[in-house]
Amino acid sequence: MERRSEDAREVGLRTDRAHGARIYDYILGGKDNFAADREAGESSLRTWPALRVHMQANRSFMHRVARFLATECGIRQFLDIGTGLPTSPNLHEIVQSVDSTARVVYTDNDPLVLAHARALMVGTEEGRTAYVAADMRDPQTIISSPEFLRTLDLNQPVGLMLIAIVHFIEDDAEALRVVRQVLDVLPAGSYLAMSIATDEFDPIPLAEVQREYNRLGETLVFRDRATALGFFDGLEMVEPGLVQVHKWRPDGSEAPGIADKDIAMYGAVARKA
């Protein structure tokens, strides 16, 4: 633990504050987290025991979306904003298993995530993976970065992945601005895939989870269905539209018997015409 603490200081981590990616890592059984993250995770699990099921369902949603975009939509390049800590299979592993030439740009604002990404997220020789250290609240940094511009061909469609990330932006207008600013530079035929936190299915314990995240220094904002739909205005929604993530094109890979009240995330995919 002492060595990990020294490493954390070297990359400039704020280990005294919980971070969404590291809380996620802890709840899913990872080891790349610190005391504040574990405290937030344990407290949230006591308040809402379904949190682990919820997070696993969200991860499964990402896997299905990635396969759908690569297999059925022919998307061969992806921008993943808010990557989180590596948990195999990662996005590039899924899409490069469909086409080894697929390209992925990962972005995150946690130095620990980027350090692990560079070490562990190694793609095929034919394809390419790149990593951008940036805060999603500053999308211009992402879309003007050399890594983004060298890796993705903006004459060809891109799959924009915003999985379980906009709930870290408190203001609805700012969250919408971030999404739109990135979408605006992507060509027609690109796709937006999002999962968006909601408390509409079990609001009482989720209010306590939100308070606990806030107490430990991490933002957590739930959005209702109408607000979630607003992110897809002007896009062509893919069936089945905006649904809880475990209901988006289930393929048998997700856990059986999931109750709606145990999933606090809407998910959808839509095409830019």
Buried (B, 14 or more C-beta within 10 A) or exposed (E): EEEBEEEBEEEEBEBEBBBBBBBBBBBBEBEBBBEBBBBBBBBBBEBBEBBBBBBBBBBBBBBBBBBBBBBEBEBBBBBBBBBBBBBEBBBBBBBBBBBEBBBBBBBBBBBBBBBBBEEEBEBBEEBBBBBBBBBBBEBEBBBEBEBBEEBBEBEBBBBBBBBBBBBBBEEBEEBBBBBBBBBEBBEEBBBBBBBBBBBBBBEEBBBBBBEBBBEBEBEBBBBEEEBBBBBBEEBEBBEEBBBBBBBBBBEEEBEEEBEEBBBBBBBBBBBBE
